[in-house]
Amino acid sequence: MPLADGRAEAPTESLARLPLLPVLPRLGPQVELVDHRGQVIARFDLADRQARLGIETDGLRGHSGDAMVAKDRRRDRRTEDRGWTTERLRWWELRKEHGDVVRRLVARHDELMARAA
């Protein structure tokens, strides 16, 4: 199975990676963002280091409730402060709206790459 990647930690990560890989081939799984001391600030489900685009796939169980939403927002602000953009994908989007997800992420990626040039 050439598209299998054992680094995926949840099914939603594979649901995101597989349709994105042909159009965003630099996306890698479990990409760590570290601070100047080498401390891990975040580990993105998928990311493109050149574009500074991180993708988080939020499953139904792990990312629901006010406390988890607040934690996710704090983390996203920390990564944004370091020049990264985080796109969050919900289970429903990945299962039912994957064409829209792919178009949205390609457009975001292209925007970030143009900004970096």
N, C-alpha and C positions, 0 to 999 in steps of 0.2 A: 504494500500500500504506500505509494510514493508521497502522498499528501499528508500522511499521518505525522503528527508531531507530539511526542511524549511530554513535552513541556507544558502543554495545555493543562490547566488545573480544573476546568469546568467545561461542560458541553457548550455553553454559550460562547466560549472563546473560539472553539472550532467553527461554530455557526457564523461567527464574524470573520474569522481568518480565511476560510475557504473561498467565499465569493470575492473577498478583497485581494487575495494574493495575486490573481492575474492582472489587476489594474494598479496595485500598490505593492510591487514585489519586494521593496525594502522593509516591509513590516516584519518585525521579529517578535516572538512571544517572550513574555516575562522579562521585559527590559527594565533595568534598574536605573533610577536617577539618584545620584549621590551628591552630597554637599562637598564643600571644600575640605572637610575633615575625613571624607570617605564614608560618612554615615548615609545609609539608605533613607532617602526622603519618600520615595515611592517606587513601586514596581508595577509597571503598566502591563495589562493583559497582552496588549500589542502596542508596538511603537515604531516610529520611523525617526531615528536620531537626527538625520539631516534636516527633516522638516520640523522637528521638535513637536511632533504630533503623537500624543498618547491616546490609546483607546481602551476604555474600560467597559467590560460587558457585565451588566448588573443583572444577576439572576433574581428570580422571584423571592427566594428565601433570604439570601444574604444581604440584600440591599433595600429592605423595606423598613418602615417605621421611622419616626422622627429622629431618633438618636443616630441611626445609621446614615440617614440623609445628611444630617449635620456633620457627621464625621467625614463623609465623602466630600462635602463642600469645603471643609477645612483643608483636606488633602489637596483638592483641586486648586485652592488659593495658593498653597505652598508651591505647587508645581508651576502655576502661572507666574508667581514671583520670580521664578528662575527661567522664564521665557518659553515655557511649554504650554501648549493648548491640549486640553483633555476633552475628548468626545466620549460621552456615556451612551451606551446602547442598552436598551431594555430588551428582555426576552421577547416581548410581543413584536418589536421592530425587527428583530433578527428572524423570527419565524414567519411573519406575515407581510413585512414591508421591506424585504431585503434589497429589492431594486432601488427603492428610495434611499436606503441606508448607503448603498454603494455610491450612488450619485452624490449624495451629500458629503461623504467622506472624501471622495475624489476631488470635489470642488474645494473643500476645506484644505486638503493637502496642497492643491495647486496654488491656492491663495497664500498659504504659509511659505511655499517655496518661492513664489514671486516676491514676497516681502523680504525673504532672506537674501535674494540676489542683489 
